[in-house]
Amino acid sequence: IGRVLGQCVPMGIVVKPYNATGNSGVPPYYMLAFPVGGTPTTTFIGMDNSTLSFQATHPVGSQLLLSVVDSTGSAGGIPPQLFRIVPGQTSQCATPAPSSPDFTISSNITNFQDLSTCDPWGITVKGGVPPYNVTIAAVNSPVVTNVTMPFGTDVFTYINRADPGTQMISECCDSALLTESRD
């Protein structure tokens, strides 16, 4: 983990087009934060692509995979490393982690060094209210993958397209909008 964010410390963000003919997305903008082993969050970060701001409200010690998205769901890519939350000057914005989720997800992979490109990654959902939406993200990736599982299924198999040895995280949201994540 190479980057740190202070808890409750505003982080300025500027969204720029990928190339000269591109655009900067469609406001408003949001930060998707996927904490390893925690509950993902979506936070409004602003309307003006040159003055966006994000505050990490996650507990100190959390490791986050972050991705900015616009109002159409277009992502700006994912940095090459996770962010670690360190103490800020205050913790007043911090939100406690839920004591126990109403549902959980588990994986057939326990060490991502063992997940090669094109290998299957099995994700099993327990509890919650189907149908489920699974989000998969990898560090240093330009995209986030979103899939809605067919009603009545609780197992999803993702064929890995990430670079070998890449840190990845999966998040699952049920139809009641409860979330859970796993690395």
Secondary structure, 3 states (H helix, E strand, C coil): CCEEEEECCCEEECCCCCCCCCCCCCCCEEEEEEECCCCCEEEEEECCCCCEEECECCCCCCEEEEEEECCCCCECCCCCCCEEEECCCCCCCCCCCCCCCCEEEEECCCCHHHCCCCCEEEEEEEECCCCCEEEEEECCCCCEEEEECCCCCCEEEEECCCCCCCCEEEEEECCCCCEEEEC
